[in-house]
Amino acid sequence: SQQGEEDPQALSIQEGENATMNCSYKTSINNLQWYRQNSGRGLVHLILIRSNEREKHSGRLRVTLDTSKKSSSLLITASRAADTASYFCATPQGGSQGNLIFGKGTKLSVKP
Amino acid sequence: GAGVSQSPSNKVTEKGKDVELRCDPISGHTALYWYRQSLGQGLEFLIYFQGNSAPDKSGLPSDRFSAERTGGSVSTLTIQRTQQEDSAVYLCASSSPRQGNTEAFFGQGTRLTVV
């Protein structure tokens, strides 16, 4: 079963705009991770937020985590055409060392 | 190697044949994961290895699917009597306990087409 569920399923914006993607999960977590996938092949790790953190930044990325609502959001500021990709959240089951369960992803399209 | 390596990158097979997909994780990574991704869909978890043992194989879709890992390194995913619904990209990832299993590194996947 899917642990994380992202929304929206698809998002289309203009270059320069901000993109916000959300992820909800079901069980308690140790950390939550966001990944990016280009062209349906390998995923690349973007950022990890631990359960005791509420917000984290990395470049143009900002991630928030609300453990009371079991949800996280990924914000990409000042988007670029190169940000076009699918974005997935993932949570490890069974603490920090369990198998990683991924959501279904948000397909982001940034138009130049 | 520098990254996770999967082979072959593409495989076309006839329905009913067996296939073997290989994954070479990053050296020293004890955790290894297999996922399946159908076109335009999310990642479907198949199996997870910690060392040579598989604490969670709950995602394997049927008894036609099996996986093994030897020497805490290379893993092979075997699909017997392939069906057309097995067509997908099969992704492998590995992670390191020294990093708290925090970040998974992915291979480029094997695109399997069953005709």
Backbone of each chain as ProteinMPNN parsed JSONL, in Angstrom:
{"seq_chain_A": "SQQGEEDPQALSIQEGENATMNCSYKTSINNLQWYRQNSGRGLVHLILIRSNEREKHSGRLRVTLDTSKKSSSLLITASRAADTASYFCATPQGGSQGNLIFGKGTKLSVKP", "coords_chain_A": {"N_chain_A": [[0.856, -1.186, 0.0], [0.377, 2.338, -0.519], [2.254, 4.637, 1.256], [2.669, 7.379, 1.202], [0.83, 10.042, -0.221], [0.624, 12.154, -2.884], [-0.456, 15.464, -3.755], [-1.173, 18.184, -5.978], [-2.016, 15.745, -8.582], [-1.056, 16.545, -10.988], [0.578, 19.484, -12.133], [0.71, 22.599, -13.623], [2.609, 25.348, -14.479], [3.85, 28.728, -15.024], [7.141, 29.773, -15.911], [9.087, 31.181, -13.314], [7.028, 31.379, -11.514], [5.856, 30.106, -8.325], [5.851, 26.719, -7.176], [3.825, 24.459, -5.489], [3.662, 21.439, -3.803], [1.957, 18.768, -2.244], [2.009, 16.277, 0.347], [0.622, 13.487, 1.89], [0.619, 11.205, 4.626], [0.322, 8.011, 6.345], [1.115, 6.514, 8.647], [3.104, 6.812, 11.704], [6.233, 8.515, 11.439], [9.821, 8.552, 10.97], [11.332, 10.128, 9.373], [10.849, 12.172, 6.435], [11.091, 12.166, 2.96], [11.861, 13.856, -0.104], [11.828, 13.31, -3.586], [12.978, 13.584, -6.973], [12.084, 12.905, -10.336], [13.147, 12.502, -13.568], [11.998, 11.979, -16.841], [10.983, 9.355, -16.398], [12.87, 7.554, -15.333], [15.651, 6.911, -13.218], [15.402, 8.05, -9.793], [16.144, 11.067, -8.004], [17.423, 12.131, -4.967], [16.162, 14.854, -3.14], [15.678, 16.308, -0.701], [15.565, 15.898, 2.839], [13.48, 15.708, 5.667], [13.336, 15.619, 9.131], [11.363, 14.047, 11.714], [11.241, 15.691, 13.914], [11.567, 18.173, 12.963], [10.246, 21.173, 11.534], [10.428, 22.758, 9.331], [12.446, 23.09, 6.427], [15.14, 24.21, 4.384], [16.569, 24.269, 1.116], [18.435, 25.668, -1.157], [16.353, 26.691, -3.747], [14.325, 25.226, -2.746], [11.798, 24.5, -0.366], [10.738, 22.786, 2.39], [8.079, 21.665, 4.367], [6.833, 20.173, 7.371], [4.173, 18.688, 9.002], [3.476, 16.942, 11.601], [1.244, 16.465, 13.121], [-0.845, 16.601, 11.394], [-0.033, 14.762, 9.669], [1.278, 15.415, 7.234], [3.126, 16.894, 4.507], [4.775, 19.506, 2.712], [6.168, 20.566, -0.383], [7.836, 23.239, -1.639], [8.755, 24.933, -4.495], [10.512, 27.623, -5.386], [10.459, 30.457, -7.631], [10.302, 29.076, -10.202], [11.795, 27.133, -12.863], [12.074, 26.165, -16.32], [13.591, 23.877, -16.362], [12.893, 22.613, -14.054], [10.835, 20.991, -14.599], [9.427, 17.924, -14.059], [8.711, 14.811, -12.325], [7.637, 14.651, -8.981], [8.191, 13.091, -5.913], [7.15, 12.026, -2.67], [8.571, 10.258, 0.1], [8.598, 7.794, 2.646], [10.248, 6.092, 5.288], [9.389, 2.893, 6.406], [8.9, 1.403, 9.608], [10.635, 2.857, 11.371], [13.807, 4.505, 10.989], [15.141, 2.82, 9.359], [13.672, 1.225, 7.745], [11.954, -0.158, 4.846], [11.63, 2.031, 2.05], [8.785, 3.786, 1.254], [6.974, 5.026, -1.412], [4.989, 7.785, -2.621], [2.463, 8.493, -5.123], [3.208, 10.59, -6.677], [3.696, 13.922, -8.05], [3.23, 15.447, -11.074], [5.047, 17.892, -12.461], [4.917, 20.647, -14.592], [6.7, 23.132, -16.08], [6.327, 25.971, -17.822], [8.091, 27.751, -20.301]], "CA_chain_A": [[0.0, 0.0, 0.0], [1.141, 3.555, -0.586], [2.324, 5.377, 2.504], [2.503, 8.792, 0.92], [-0.024, 10.397, -1.346], [0.877, 13.537, -3.225], [-1.414, 16.19, -4.559], [-2.022, 17.594, -7.002], [-1.373, 14.734, -9.417], [-0.351, 17.268, -12.041], [0.62, 20.919, -11.895], [1.306, 23.305, -14.747], [2.811, 26.75, -14.118], [4.766, 29.486, -15.859], [8.469, 30.045, -15.344], [9.094, 32.299, -12.379], [6.019, 31.171, -10.478], [6.174, 29.099, -7.308], [5.102, 25.463, -7.273], [3.643, 23.803, -4.194], [3.152, 20.068, -3.865], [1.652, 18.27, -0.908], [2.118, 14.839, 0.568], [0.037, 13.016, 3.144], [1.042, 9.855, 4.951], [-0.648, 7.379, 7.24], [1.64, 6.045, 9.934], [4.145, 7.681, 12.27], [7.454, 8.456, 10.635], [11.068, 9.066, 11.513], [11.691, 11.223, 8.478], [10.14, 12.191, 5.163], [12.034, 12.578, 1.923], [11.33, 14.225, -1.415], [12.653, 12.903, -4.713], [12.612, 14.081, -8.285], [12.315, 11.934, -11.402], [13.08, 12.993, -14.948], [11.868, 11.026, -17.945], [10.584, 8.018, -16.004], [13.977, 6.665, -14.967], [16.091, 6.955, -11.831], [15.012, 9.172, -8.95], [17.23, 11.779, -7.338], [17.04, 12.647, -3.657], [16.212, 16.314, -3.061], [15.75, 16.865, 0.649], [14.996, 15.072, 3.902], [13.1, 16.436, 6.865], [13.13, 14.672, 10.221], [10.064, 14.207, 12.367], [11.299, 16.763, 14.92], [11.754, 19.432, 12.259], [9.002, 21.698, 10.972], [10.697, 23.398, 8.044], [13.826, 22.957, 5.987], [15.389, 24.879, 3.115], [17.753, 23.897, 0.337], [18.366, 26.452, -2.393], [14.989, 27.162, -4.042], [13.372, 24.285, -2.171], [11.402, 24.643, 1.029], [9.895, 21.672, 2.798], [7.482, 21.754, 5.692], [6.301, 18.915, 7.895], [3.208, 18.811, 10.089], [3.247, 15.562, 12.046], [-0.106, 16.332, 13.681], [-1.732, 16.378, 10.247], [0.593, 13.748, 8.819], [1.4, 15.974, 5.891], [4.326, 17.651, 4.176], [4.673, 20.23, 1.448], [7.401, 20.946, -1.07], [7.679, 24.472, -2.389], [9.852, 25.317, -5.379], [10.34, 29.046, -5.679], [11.027, 30.974, -8.886], [10.496, 27.859, -10.989], [12.445, 27.185, -14.168], [11.652, 25.08, -17.211], [14.36, 22.685, -15.996], [12.272, 21.957, -12.895], [9.823, 20.067, -15.106], [9.747, 16.561, -13.626], [7.765, 14.28, -11.342], [8.155, 14.786, -7.624], [7.636, 12.064, -5.034], [7.548, 11.963, -1.28], [8.845, 8.879, 0.519], [8.792, 7.635, 4.081], [10.715, 4.753, 5.653], [8.545, 2.179, 7.35], [9.654, 0.749, 10.672], [11.712, 3.688, 11.865], [14.647, 5.122, 9.963], [15.834, 1.836, 8.542], [12.759, 0.344, 7.035], [11.852, 0.062, 3.413], [11.102, 3.319, 1.654], [7.515, 3.72, 0.532], [6.783, 6.238, -2.19], [3.667, 8.162, -3.078], [2.227, 8.371, -6.565], [3.923, 11.656, -7.348], [3.098, 15.08, -8.708], [3.915, 15.753, -12.337], [5.154, 19.34, -12.593], [5.311, 21.159, -15.899], [6.996, 24.559, -16.004], [6.351, 26.465, -19.194], [8.961, 28.932, -20.452]], "C_chain_A": [[0.889, 1.232, 0.0], [1.1, 4.259, 0.756], [2.053, 6.845, 2.259], [1.591, 8.999, -0.271], [0.205, 11.864, -1.639], [-0.343, 14.159, -3.899], [-0.858, 17.565, -4.855], [-1.292, 16.492, -7.773], [-0.569, 15.397, -10.52], [-0.476, 18.765, -11.776], [1.345, 21.582, -13.05], [1.393, 24.79, -14.404], [3.746, 27.406, -15.117], [6.101, 29.652, -15.133], [8.393, 31.271, -14.443], [8.077, 32.169, -11.264], [6.531, 30.144, -9.465], [5.292, 27.868, -7.5], [5.029, 24.83, -5.895], [3.016, 22.436, -4.387], [2.985, 19.556, -2.446], [1.731, 16.756, -0.845], [1.457, 14.502, 1.889], [0.483, 11.581, 3.377], [0.185, 9.311, 6.088], [-0.101, 7.012, 8.611], [2.686, 7.012, 10.472], [5.448, 7.466, 11.517], [8.648, 8.973, 11.419], [11.554, 10.236, 10.683], [10.853, 11.114, 7.215], [11.086, 12.78, 4.134], [11.285, 12.958, 0.657], [12.356, 13.857, -2.479], [12.101, 13.502, -5.995], [12.941, 13.015, -9.318], [12.13, 12.612, -12.752], [12.872, 11.81, -15.878], [11.658, 9.586, -17.51], [11.708, 7.062, -15.701], [14.375, 6.869, -13.517], [15.642, 8.202, -11.087], [16.243, 9.777, -8.288], [16.703, 12.36, -6.038], [17.198, 14.165, -3.632], [16.483, 16.795, -1.638], [15.074, 15.909, 1.619], [14.643, 15.969, 5.074], [12.783, 15.412, 7.949], [11.838, 15.002, 10.966], [10.062, 15.318, 13.422], [11.568, 18.136, 14.288], [10.426, 19.876, 11.669], [9.217, 22.285, 9.584], [12.171, 23.232, 7.724], [13.983, 23.597, 4.619], [16.62, 24.281, 2.447], [17.648, 24.605, -0.992], [16.968, 27.014, -2.603], [13.915, 26.227, -3.48], [13.08, 24.615, -0.718], [10.433, 23.517, 1.343], [9.348, 21.948, 4.191], [6.932, 20.394, 6.089], [5.383, 19.216, 9.063], [2.842, 17.399, 10.54], [1.854, 15.38, 12.639], [-1.122, 16.064, 12.575], [-1.202, 15.294, 9.326], [0.692, 14.242, 7.375], [2.694, 16.765, 5.757], [4.065, 18.415, 2.885], [6.069, 20.551, 0.931], [7.098, 22.182, -1.893], [8.935, 24.709, -3.211], [9.613, 26.765, -5.764], [10.996, 29.407, -7.009], [11.328, 29.835, -9.854], [11.124, 28.152, -12.354], [11.941, 26.037, -15.01], [12.363, 23.771, -16.846], [13.808, 21.974, -14.757], [11.182, 20.985, -13.32], [10.246, 18.634, -14.827], [8.591, 16.055, -12.782], [8.419, 14.307, -9.978], [7.419, 13.816, -6.71], [8.062, 12.301, -3.598], [7.736, 10.494, -0.903], [9.081, 8.855, 2.019], [9.299, 6.226, 4.363], [9.747, 4.132, 6.646], [9.422, 1.543, 8.405], [10.82, 1.57, 11.156], [12.557, 4.207, 10.723], [15.243, 4.103, 9.021], [14.905, 0.886, 7.83], [12.752, 0.634, 5.558], [11.191, 1.407, 3.124], [9.84, 3.145, 0.832], [7.265, 5.067, -0.119], [5.311, 6.493, -2.474], [3.578, 8.061, -4.587], [2.811, 9.522, -7.358], [3.058, 12.777, -7.883], [3.911, 15.365, -9.951], [3.878, 17.263, -12.536], [5.619, 19.71, -13.994], [5.489, 22.667, -15.763], [7.183, 25.074, -17.426], [7.204, 27.721, -19.299], [8.178, 30.159, -20.924]], "O_chain_A": [[2.027, 1.179, 0.466], [0.027, 4.455, 1.327], [1.309, 7.484, 3.002], [1.593, 8.208, -1.215], [0.014, 12.719, -0.774], [-1.148, 13.47, -4.526], [-0.11, 18.087, -4.029], [-0.08, 16.331, -7.626], [0.468, 14.883, -10.941], [-1.489, 19.245, -11.268], [2.452, 21.186, -13.414], [0.386, 25.419, -14.079], [4.357, 26.736, -15.95], [6.164, 29.665, -13.903], [7.731, 32.259, -14.76], [8.23, 32.766, -10.198], [7.496, 29.422, -9.713], [4.143, 27.968, -7.93], [6.044, 24.681, -5.215], [1.984, 22.29, -5.042], [3.778, 19.875, -1.56], [1.548, 16.057, -1.841], [1.706, 15.162, 2.897], [0.699, 10.83, 2.426], [-0.578, 10.047, 6.714], [-0.782, 7.183, 9.622], [3.107, 7.929, 9.767], [5.725, 6.373, 11.023], [8.511, 9.721, 12.387], [12.11, 11.204, 11.203], [10.225, 10.087, 6.961], [11.787, 13.757, 4.395], [10.202, 12.439, 0.384], [13.56, 14.054, -2.315], [10.931, 13.873, -6.086], [13.942, 12.308, -9.201], [11.092, 13.213, -13.031], [13.5, 10.764, -15.715], [12.115, 8.672, -18.197], [11.517, 5.85, -15.803], [13.5, 6.989, -12.659], [15.517, 9.277, -11.674], [17.242, 9.099, -8.046], [15.656, 13.007, -6.017], [18.227, 14.7, -4.045], [17.396, 17.584, -1.4], [14.132, 15.201, 1.261], [15.398, 16.872, 5.433], [12.049, 14.453, 7.711], [11.3, 16.103, 10.85], [9.001, 15.828, 13.783], [11.768, 19.127, 14.99], [9.579, 19.046, 11.341], [8.302, 22.308, 8.762], [13.027, 23.231, 8.609], [13.074, 23.538, 3.79], [17.568, 23.851, 3.104], [16.872, 24.203, -1.858], [16.448, 27.729, -1.746], [12.725, 26.43, -3.722], [13.974, 24.959, 0.055], [9.436, 23.323, 0.648], [10.069, 22.406, 5.078], [6.608, 19.569, 5.235], [5.766, 19.914, 10.002], [1.999, 16.744, 9.929], [1.334, 14.264, 12.661], [-2.128, 15.388, 12.789], [-1.834, 14.946, 8.329], [0.253, 13.579, 6.436], [3.271, 17.236, 6.738], [3.233, 18.015, 2.07], [7.009, 20.774, 1.695], [6.208, 22.17, -2.743], [10.046, 24.688, -2.682], [8.61, 27.085, -6.402], [11.947, 28.763, -7.453], [12.471, 29.652, -10.273], [11.001, 29.245, -12.907], [11.437, 25.046, -14.482], [11.798, 22.689, -17.003], [14.217, 20.854, -14.451], [10.661, 20.236, -12.493], [11.29, 18.181, -15.297], [7.616, 16.77, -12.549], [9.609, 14.022, -9.839], [6.191, 13.729, -6.729], [9.188, 12.721, -3.333], [7.138, 9.604, -1.507], [9.68, 9.768, 2.587], [8.834, 5.267, 3.748], [9.338, 4.775, 7.613], [10.567, 1.182, 8.13], [11.91, 1.029, 11.339], [12.068, 4.336, 9.6], [15.797, 4.47, 7.985], [15.337, -0.166, 7.358], [13.436, 1.535, 5.073], [10.311, 1.857, 3.859], [9.837, 2.435, -0.173], [7.335, 6.111, 0.529], [4.5, 5.571, -2.557], [4.509, 7.599, -5.247], [2.903, 9.446, -8.583], [1.864, 12.611, -8.134], [5.132, 15.507, -9.891], [2.815, 17.844, -12.752], [6.589, 19.155, -14.51], [4.564, 23.386, -15.386], [8.096, 24.653, -18.137], [7.067, 28.643, -18.495], [8.758, 31.231, -21.101]]}, "seq_chain_B": "GAGVSQSPSNKVTEKGKDVELRCDPISGHTALYWYRQSLGQGLEFLIYFQGNSAPDKSGLPSDRFSAERTGGSVSTLTIQRTQQEDSAVYLCASSSPRQGNTEAFFGQGTRLTVV", "coords_chain_B": {"N_chain_B": [[31.323, 0.635, -7.71], [30.601, 4.001, -8.838], [27.955, 4.649, -8.707], [24.572, 3.337, -8.471], [24.103, 0.519, -10.405], [22.243, -0.844, -13.021], [21.264, -3.667, -14.927], [19.869, -5.516, -17.715], [19.579, -2.332, -19.49], [17.413, -2.121, -21.076], [14.928, -4.519, -21.901], [13.427, -6.805, -23.96], [11.071, -9.285, -24.073], [9.54, -12.451, -24.75], [6.204, -13.369, -24.025], [5.751, -15.6, -21.361], [8.363, -16.359, -21.093], [11.279, -16.496, -18.927], [12.878, -13.894, -17.035], [15.816, -12.173, -15.937], [16.803, -9.606, -13.851], [19.338, -7.35, -13.026], [21.031, -5.811, -10.265], [23.524, -3.68, -9.191], [24.543, -2.429, -6.279], [25.644, 0.62, -4.606], [28.905, 0.437, -3.368], [29.258, -0.884, -0.135], [26.767, -0.145, 0.736], [24.218, -1.396, 2.63], [21.487, -1.674, 2.549], [19.005, -2.463, 0.182], [16.714, -1.885, -2.398], [13.909, -2.83, -4.407], [11.783, -1.618, -6.928], [8.803, -1.174, -8.87], [7.636, 0.472, -11.732], [4.986, 1.456, -13.542], [3.969, 2.881, -16.698], [3.724, 6.321, -16.365], [2.924, 6.12, -13.752], [3.154, 5.818, -10.102], [5.783, 4.703, -7.828], [5.919, 1.317, -7.194], [6.423, -0.611, -4.466], [8.481, -3.453, -4.201], [10.407, -5.299, -2.958], [12.66, -5.453, -0.171], [15.955, -5.463, 0.938], [18.119, -6.084, 3.647], [21.327, -6.316, 4.078], [21.912, -9.641, 3.195], [19.44, -10.625, 3.697], [15.857, -10.523, 3.445], [13.796, -8.584, 4.938], [11.338, -7.601, 4.265], [9.242, -8.62, 1.928], [6.843, -8.108, 0.969], [5.782, -6.783, -1.173], [6.051, -8.19, -3.52], [4.417, -9.185, -6.433], [3.396, -11.706, -7.171], [3.89, -15.296, -6.999], [5.511, -15.679, -9.123], [7.482, -13.905, -9.082], [10.69, -13.353, -7.762], [13.503, -12.667, -5.66], [16.956, -12.299, -4.972], [19.873, -11.778, -2.979], [23.31, -11.672, -2.871], [26.319, -12.008, -0.977], [25.932, -9.606, 0.246], [25.776, -7.707, -1.678], [25.387, -7.614, -4.939], [22.171, -7.863, -6.439], [19.536, -9.885, -7.718], [16.607, -9.808, -9.56], [14.108, -11.946, -10.407], [11.783, -12.857, -12.823], [9.432, -15.154, -13.516], [7.89, -16.931, -16.211], [6.843, -14.714, -17.767], [4.342, -12.156, -18.068], [2.204, -9.968, -19.978], [1.376, -7.873, -18.373], [3.5, -7.498, -16.748], [5.149, -5.741, -17.9], [7.058, -2.892, -17.477], [9.029, -0.316, -15.838], [11.714, -1.33, -13.955], [13.071, -0.479, -10.985], [15.968, -0.053, -9.02], [17.389, 0.611, -5.837], [19.766, 1.791, -3.4], [20.959, 2.157, -0.017], [22.729, 3.539, 2.827], [23.528, 2.351, 6.044], [25.218, 3.776, 7.637], [24.608, 6.311, 7.132], [22.284, 6.461, 8.329], [20.393, 5.222, 6.781], [19.169, 7.195, 5.28], [19.119, 8.455, 2.732], [18.2, 7.362, -0.429], [19.797, 5.936, -3.201], [19.336, 5.776, -6.605], [19.32, 3.491, -9.373], [19.306, 3.605, -13.007], [17.311, 2.074, -13.913], [15.57, -0.775, -15.378], [13.965, -1.204, -18.341], [11.356, -3.185, -18.981], [9.797, -5.009, -21.456], [7.147, -6.972, -22.335], [6.195, -9.035, -24.859]], "CA_chain_B": [[31.163, 1.691, -8.686], [30.236, 5.31, -8.337], [26.523, 4.742, -8.495], [23.841, 2.078, -8.599], [24.104, 0.098, -11.787], [21.262, -1.878, -13.35], [21.383, -4.222, -16.268], [20.11, -4.61, -18.833], [18.799, -1.096, -19.402], [16.161, -2.453, -21.756], [14.768, -5.944, -22.166], [12.189, -7.217, -24.612], [10.975, -10.725, -23.94], [8.261, -13.022, -25.165], [5.322, -13.846, -22.965], [6.02, -16.968, -20.938], [9.794, -16.557, -20.83], [11.804, -15.989, -17.659], [13.872, -12.834, -17.167], [16.592, -11.821, -14.744], [17.242, -8.223, -13.82], [20.46, -7.273, -12.087], [21.301, -4.53, -9.627], [24.787, -3.531, -8.458], [24.381, -1.233, -5.436], [26.86, 1.342, -4.244], [29.721, -0.365, -2.46], [29.089, -0.56, 1.284], [25.352, 0.062, 1.071], [23.646, -2.679, 3.03], [20.059, -1.71, 2.219], [18.746, -2.482, -1.261], [15.276, -1.875, -2.66], [13.402, -2.994, -5.777], [10.493, -1.012, -7.169], [8.295, -1.294, -10.232], [6.898, 1.669, -12.119], [4.297, 1.396, -14.828], [4.023, 4.153, -17.409], [2.972, 7.418, -15.791], [2.434, 5.801, -12.405], [4.105, 5.949, -9.01], [6.654, 3.56, -7.578], [5.326, 0.205, -6.454], [7.447, -1.318, -3.714], [8.507, -4.906, -4.417], [11.143, -6.037, -1.93], [13.702, -4.695, 0.518], [17.008, -6.278, 1.536], [19.087, -5.544, 4.594], [22.323, -7.363, 3.892], [21.416, -10.68, 2.3], [18.106, -11.07, 4.07], [14.768, -9.675, 2.961], [12.793, -8.459, 5.999], [10.032, -7.237, 3.721], [9.02, -8.984, 0.534], [5.389, -8.053, 0.86], [5.344, -6.162, -2.412], [6.156, -9.059, -4.701], [3.021, -9.322, -6.88], [2.955, -13.099, -7.268], [4.997, -16.231, -6.798], [6.394, -15.683, -10.299], [8.545, -12.936, -8.782], [11.58, -13.684, -6.659], [14.729, -11.862, -5.661], [17.983, -12.722, -4.037], [21.039, -10.916, -2.867], [24.438, -12.477, -2.415], [27.494, -11.265, -0.545], [25.554, -8.257, 0.67], [26.036, -6.751, -2.759], [24.554, -7.716, -6.137], [20.857, -8.47, -6.297], [18.886, -10.296, -8.957], [15.148, -9.947, -9.532], [13.728, -12.918, -11.436], [10.349, -12.976, -13.129], [9.204, -16.384, -14.288], [6.674, -16.999, -17.047], [6.421, -13.315, -17.847], [3.047, -11.778, -18.624], [2.24, -8.612, -20.528], [1.211, -6.883, -17.293], [4.787, -7.305, -16.073], [5.866, -4.67, -18.603], [7.229, -1.731, -16.594], [10.421, -0.024, -15.509], [12.08, -1.896, -12.655], [14.083, 0.401, -10.4], [16.697, -0.538, -7.85], [18.018, 1.684, -5.061], [20.501, 1.324, -2.222], [21.247, 3.19, 0.976], [23.787, 3.174, 3.763], [23.164, 2.502, 7.454], [26.078, 4.773, 8.269], [23.913, 7.575, 6.965], [20.964, 6.277, 8.906], [19.446, 4.842, 5.729], [18.345, 8.354, 5.011], [18.972, 8.817, 1.331], [18.293, 6.235, -1.355], [20.407, 6.233, -4.492], [18.654, 4.952, -7.585], [19.847, 3.19, -10.686], [18.505, 4.155, -14.106], [16.185, 1.197, -14.173], [15.476, -1.685, -16.518], [12.638, -1.14, -18.958], [10.971, -4.519, -19.429], [8.631, -5.078, -22.351], [6.748, -8.357, -22.601], [5.386, -9.016, -26.083]], "C_chain_B": [[30.687, 2.979, -8.045], [28.764, 5.409, -8.011], [25.894, 3.373, -8.565], [23.74, 1.732, -10.082], [23.081, -1.004, -11.999], [21.486, -2.37, -14.765], [20.35, -5.326, -16.474], [19.318, -3.32, -18.664], [17.434, -1.276, -20.072], [16.121, -3.948, -22.022], [13.404, -6.174, -22.801], [12.152, -8.736, -24.563], [9.6, -11.2, -24.378], [7.485, -13.487, -23.947], [5.632, -15.312, -22.656], [7.483, -17.252, -20.641], [10.148, -16.023, -19.453], [12.809, -14.879, -17.942], [14.572, -12.62, -15.835], [17.06, -10.385, -14.878], [18.289, -8.096, -12.711], [20.625, -5.868, -11.529], [22.624, -4.602, -8.866], [24.68, -2.287, -7.592], [25.713, -0.518, -5.24], [27.604, 0.521, -3.193], [29.535, 0.093, -1.013], [27.657, -0.296, 1.69], [24.716, -1.282, 1.403], [22.159, -2.796, 2.696], [19.873, -1.623, 0.708], [17.254, -2.656, -1.477], [15.01, -2.147, -4.14], [12.007, -2.38, -5.843], [10.093, -1.293, -8.618], [7.484, -0.035, -10.519], [6.305, 1.471, -13.493], [4.222, 2.796, -15.402], [3.128, 5.198, -16.749], [2.47, 7.2, -14.378], [3.524, 6.02, -11.359], [4.947, 4.698, -8.861], [5.933, 2.535, -6.712], [6.444, -0.576, -5.774], [7.351, -2.825, -3.953], [9.141, -5.636, -3.243], [12.29, -5.188, -1.41], [14.672, -5.671, 1.15], [17.783, -5.451, 2.543], [20.183, -6.607, 4.66], [21.778, -8.365, 2.891], [20.001, -11.129, 2.626], [17.058, -10.044, 3.645], [13.691, -9.585, 4.039], [11.409, -8.133, 5.478], [9.99, -7.585, 2.246], [7.537, -8.927, 0.201], [4.905, -7.51, -0.47], [5.436, -7.041, -3.644], [4.75, -9.446, -5.153], [2.512, -10.759, -6.927], [4.153, -14.005, -7.053], [5.862, -16.375, -8.046], [7.59, -14.766, -10.088], [9.381, -13.439, -7.612], [12.821, -12.822, -6.765], [15.699, -12.451, -4.67], [19.116, -11.706, -4.048], [22.16, -11.746, -2.267], [25.61, -11.578, -2.029], [27.185, -9.857, -0.098], [25.735, -7.229, -0.416], [25.012, -6.914, -3.872], [23.226, -8.386, -5.816], [20.301, -8.798, -7.676], [17.394, -10.428, -8.708], [14.775, -10.855, -10.7], [12.217, -12.927, -11.589], [10.192, -14.201, -14.011], [7.912, -16.264, -15.08], [6.064, -15.607, -17.195], [5.074, -13.161, -18.543], [3.139, -10.347, -19.119], [2.109, -7.552, -19.436], [2.488, -6.684, -16.485], [5.598, -6.19, -16.738], [5.871, -3.415, -17.736], [8.712, -1.401, -16.541], [10.68, -0.542, -14.097], [13.281, -1.11, -12.13], [14.69, -0.227, -9.155], [17.321, 0.666, -7.147], [18.782, 1.067, -3.903], [20.725, 2.496, -1.265], [22.18, 2.638, 2.033], [23.344, 3.357, 5.205], [24.004, 3.535, 8.158], [25.484, 6.153, 8.118], [22.506, 7.487, 7.533], [19.929, 5.879, 7.883], [18.592, 6.013, 5.295], [18.107, 8.6, 3.532], [19.142, 7.584, 0.453], [18.858, 6.701, -2.681], [19.841, 5.249, -5.508], [19.524, 4.666, -8.801], [18.922, 3.776, -11.745], [17.375, 3.226, -14.53], [16.377, 0.272, -15.359], [14.058, -1.572, -17.059], [12.332, -2.508, -19.546], [9.713, -4.431, -20.279], [8.351, -6.535, -22.65], [5.796, -8.342, -23.794], [4.729, -10.377, -26.326]], "O_chain_B": [[30.405, 3.026, -6.847], [28.369, 6.174, -7.131], [26.588, 2.366, -8.702], [23.34, 2.559, -10.901], [23.049, -1.983, -11.253], [21.842, -1.612, -15.668], [19.984, -6.007, -15.516], [18.469, -3.231, -17.777], [16.443, -0.66, -19.679], [17.14, -4.567, -22.328], [12.37, -5.791, -22.253], [13.107, -9.396, -24.973], [8.629, -10.443, -24.373], [8.065, -13.943, -22.961], [5.758, -16.143, -23.555], [7.812, -18.26, -20.016], [9.423, -15.209, -18.88], [13.508, -14.907, -18.955], [14.01, -12.851, -14.764], [17.641, -9.999, -15.892], [18.146, -8.653, -11.622], [20.393, -4.874, -12.217], [22.82, -5.468, -8.012], [24.722, -1.177, -8.123], [26.765, -1.0, -5.66], [27.007, -0.014, -2.259], [29.638, 1.279, -0.7], [27.36, -0.23, 2.883], [24.677, -2.188, 0.571], [21.636, -3.903, 2.575], [20.509, -0.808, 0.04], [16.611, -3.473, -0.818], [15.784, -1.744, -5.008], [11.172, -2.58, -4.961], [10.929, -1.604, -9.466], [6.747, 0.457, -9.664], [7.022, 1.335, -14.483], [4.39, 3.781, -14.683], [1.926, 4.988, -16.593], [1.685, 7.994, -13.861], [4.66, 6.362, -11.686], [4.847, 3.761, -9.653], [5.411, 2.852, -5.644], [7.311, -1.138, -6.444], [6.262, -3.397, -3.91], [8.509, -6.482, -2.61], [12.818, -4.324, -2.11], [14.255, -6.61, 1.828], [18.067, -4.274, 2.32], [19.982, -7.676, 5.236], [21.242, -7.98, 1.852], [19.426, -11.936, 1.895], [17.347, -8.856, 3.508], [12.774, -10.405, 4.066], [10.413, -8.361, 6.165], [10.622, -6.927, 1.419], [7.051, -9.597, -0.71], [3.76, -7.739, -0.862], [4.943, -6.666, -4.708], [3.97, -9.974, -4.361], [1.319, -10.999, -6.741], [5.287, -13.541, -6.939], [6.844, -17.118, -8.032], [8.581, -14.836, -10.816], [8.846, -13.894, -6.601], [13.145, -12.31, -7.836], [15.307, -13.029, -3.657], [19.284, -10.911, -4.973], [21.967, -12.44, -1.269], [25.863, -10.546, -2.651], [28.071, -9.003, -0.064], [25.836, -6.033, -0.144], [23.893, -6.412, -3.766], [23.157, -9.336, -5.037], [20.555, -8.098, -8.657], [16.97, -11.083, -7.756], [15.095, -10.557, -11.851], [11.475, -12.996, -10.61], [10.746, -14.274, -15.108], [6.971, -15.585, -14.671], [4.924, -15.362, -16.8], [4.72, -13.907, -19.456], [4.039, -9.602, -18.731], [2.664, -6.46, -19.557], [2.552, -5.798, -15.632], [6.613, -5.749, -16.199], [4.819, -2.936, -17.313], [9.543, -2.104, -17.116], [9.945, -0.221, -13.163], [14.349, -1.08, -12.741], [13.998, -0.85, -8.35], [17.733, 1.627, -7.798], [18.483, -0.047, -3.475], [20.684, 3.661, -1.658], [22.395, 1.43, 2.125], [22.83, 4.419, 5.558], [23.577, 4.115, 9.157], [25.809, 7.063, 8.88], [21.651, 8.328, 7.254], [18.74, 6.144, 8.055], [17.416, 5.842, 4.976], [16.988, 8.923, 3.132], [20.122, 6.85, 0.586], [18.451, 7.731, -3.217], [19.867, 4.037, -5.294], [20.35, 5.486, -9.203], [17.89, 4.368, -11.427], [16.58, 3.563, -15.407], [17.224, 0.5, -16.223], [13.082, -1.808, -16.346], [12.978, -2.937, -20.502], [8.704, -3.855, -19.872], [9.214, -7.251, -23.159], [4.733, -7.723, -23.751], [4.01, -10.548, -27.311]]}, "name": "protein", "num_of_chains": 2, "seq": "SQQGEEDPQALSIQEGENATMNCSYKTSINNLQWYRQNSGRGLVHLILIRSNEREKHSGRLRVTLDTSKKSSSLLITASRAADTASYFCATPQGGSQGNLIFGKGTKLSVKPGAGVSQSPSNKVTEKGKDVELRCDPISGHTALYWYRQSLGQGLEFLIYFQGNSAPDKSGLPSDRFSAERTGGSVSTLTIQRTQQEDSAVYLCASSSPRQGNTEAFFGQGTRLTVV"}
